[in-house]
Amino acid sequence: MTICINLDVMMAKRKMRLNTLAKAIGITEANLSILKNGKAKAVRLSTLDKLCEVLECQPGDILEFEANHYDEHRLG
């Protein structure tokens, strides 16, 4: 199982730059970059809430579940 973070897609749709979004939600550009590049191990709900508010989207627009090929065979 994999959770994919589509933050870069939402930022592009809203024509929002990393530094602008970081300031708007109150986190560092470095931490937002980690999240945007899919390197984050966790996301605070308060951060997700602010992202959705500023980007005017739903959590499902940012987070997406993808089943791994291995998991499909194991469960099937």
Secondary structure as UniProt FT lines:
FT   STRAND          2..5
FT   HELIX           7..13
FT   TURN            14..15
FT   HELIX           18..25
FT   HELIX           29..36
FT   TURN            37..38
FT   HELIX           45..55
FT   HELIX           59..62
FT   STRAND          63..66
FT   HELIX           69..75
//
